[in-house]
Every structure is written in C-alpha cells, then in structure tokens.
Amino acid sequence: MARPGSEHPTELELEILKILWDESPLPVRDA
C-alpha cells in the first residue's frame, strides 16, 4: 500500500501500525 514517491510511512499509517501491534504484538521486542 506504499504510495509512489513516498518510501516512509505517514503519521496516520504509523498510528494504525501502533494499534495493530498493541492488539497483536509481533515478536519484535525479542530482537
């Protein structure tokens, strides 16, 4: 879902990711 010319996630996308991670944490904290 990345937009052309934008490699970095937008603030809205970051908020969505934080919500998704809060509901179903990914094994990123083990790294």
C-alpha positions as CSV (number, residue, x, y, z in Angstrom):
1,M,0.0,0.0,0.0
2,A,3.0,2.3,-0.4
3,R,2.4,5.4,-2.4
4,P,4.7,6.2,-5.3
5,G,7.4,8.7,-4.3
6,S,6.9,8.1,-0.6
7,E,9.1,5.4,1.0
8,H,8.4,6.5,4.5
9,P,5.1,5.7,6.3
10,T,2.8,8.6,7.1
11,E,1.8,9.6,10.6
12,L,-1.6,8.0,10.0
13,E,0.0,4.8,8.9
14,L,2.2,4.8,12.0
15,E,-0.8,5.2,14.2
16,I,-2.5,2.3,12.5
17,L,0.6,0.1,12.9
18,K,0.8,1.0,16.6
19,I,-2.8,0.0,17.1
20,L,-2.3,-3.3,15.3
21,W,0.9,-4.0,17.3
22,D,-0.9,-3.2,20.5
23,E,-3.7,-5.6,19.8
24,S,-1.5,-8.4,18.4
25,P,2.2,-7.8,19.4
26,L,4.8,-9.0,16.9
27,P,8.0,-10.7,18.1
28,V,9.9,-7.5,17.6
29,R,10.6,-6.9,21.3
30,D,12.6,-10.1,21.4
31,A,15.2,-8.6,19.0
